[in-house]
Amino acid sequence: MPPSTGFELFLKRAKTAIGMTMAAYPDQWRWTNGIQQERAKMLLPLAWLLRVEDTPEHRAWLRKMAEDLLAAQGACGPFARRSAWRERGGAAARV
């Protein structure tokens, strides 16, 4: 049983969603305002998953996300902004 809630279905659904998200990363992610924001939003769920189930795969997912986010960080701290509009030839992704 998951230590946080004791409700197995919550863990199963979270693992499935995180796994699907990471399988699609980064080429199939749909983002419009900034890929760095999306990467940052994934850090907490990935860290939680690692805490609940410490596996090599979960460690690799968290490491990949953190490294990709930090790779976009400038020397004085800010993250480089990437625009979906520009990267997708002038058309923002449609959900």
C-alpha positions as CSV (number, residue, x, y, z in Angstrom):
1,M,0.0,0.0,0.0
2,P,1.2,3.5,-0.7
3,P,2.5,5.2,2.4
4,S,0.9,8.6,1.7
5,T,-2.8,7.6,1.4
6,G,-3.0,3.9,1.8
7,F,-5.2,3.9,-1.3
8,E,-3.6,1.7,-4.1
9,L,-5.8,3.2,-6.9
10,F,-4.3,6.7,-6.4
11,L,-0.8,5.3,-6.8
12,K,-1.7,3.2,-9.8
13,R,-3.3,6.1,-11.6
14,A,-0.5,8.5,-10.8
15,K,2.1,6.0,-12.0
16,T,0.2,5.5,-15.2
17,A,-0.1,9.2,-15.9
18,I,3.5,10.0,-15.1
19,G,4.7,7.0,-17.2
20,M,2.6,8.2,-20.2
21,T,3.9,11.7,-19.7
22,M,7.5,10.6,-19.6
23,A,7.0,8.3,-22.6
24,A,5.9,11.3,-24.6
25,Y,8.7,13.6,-23.4
26,P,9.8,15.8,-25.0
27,D,8.8,15.4,-28.6
28,Q,5.1,14.7,-28.1
29,W,4.5,17.2,-25.3
30,R,1.9,19.9,-26.1
31,W,3.0,23.2,-24.7
32,T,2.4,26.8,-25.6
33,N,3.7,29.2,-23.0
34,G,7.0,27.6,-22.2
35,I,8.6,24.1,-22.1
36,Q,10.6,25.2,-19.0
37,Q,7.4,25.8,-17.1
38,E,6.2,22.3,-18.0
39,R,9.5,20.7,-17.0
40,A,9.3,22.6,-13.6
41,K,5.8,21.4,-13.1
42,M,6.9,17.7,-13.4
43,L,9.6,17.9,-10.8
44,L,7.2,17.6,-7.8
45,P,5.3,14.6,-9.2
46,L,8.5,12.9,-10.1
47,A,10.1,13.5,-6.7
48,W,6.9,12.2,-5.0
49,L,6.9,9.1,-7.2
50,L,10.6,8.4,-6.3
51,R,9.9,8.8,-2.6
52,V,7.0,6.3,-2.8
53,E,8.7,3.9,-5.2
54,D,12.5,4.3,-5.5
55,T,13.3,2.5,-8.8
56,P,16.1,3.1,-11.3
57,E,13.5,4.2,-13.9
58,H,11.9,6.7,-11.5
59,R,15.4,8.1,-10.6
60,A,16.2,8.4,-14.3
61,W,13.0,10.3,-15.0
62,L,13.6,12.8,-12.3
63,R,17.3,13.2,-13.2
64,K,16.4,13.7,-16.9
65,M,13.8,16.3,-16.1
66,A,16.0,18.2,-13.7
67,E,19.0,18.1,-16.0
68,D,17.0,19.3,-19.0
69,L,15.5,22.2,-16.9
70,L,18.9,23.2,-15.6
71,A,20.5,23.0,-19.0
72,A,18.2,26.0,-20.0
73,Q,19.3,28.0,-17.0
74,G,21.5,31.0,-17.6
75,A,24.6,31.8,-15.7
76,C,22.9,34.5,-13.5
77,G,19.8,32.3,-12.8
78,P,17.0,32.9,-15.3
79,F,15.7,30.2,-17.6
80,A,15.8,30.7,-21.3
81,R,12.3,31.0,-22.7
82,R,11.3,28.9,-25.6
83,S,8.2,29.8,-27.5
84,A,6.0,27.1,-29.0
85,W,4.8,29.7,-31.5
86,R,8.3,30.1,-32.9
87,E,9.4,26.5,-32.7
88,R,6.2,25.2,-34.4
89,G,6.5,27.5,-37.4
90,G,4.1,30.2,-36.1
91,A,1.3,27.9,-34.9
92,A,0.8,27.2,-31.2
93,A,-0.1,23.6,-30.3
94,R,-3.7,22.7,-30.2
95,V,-5.0,20.4,-27.6
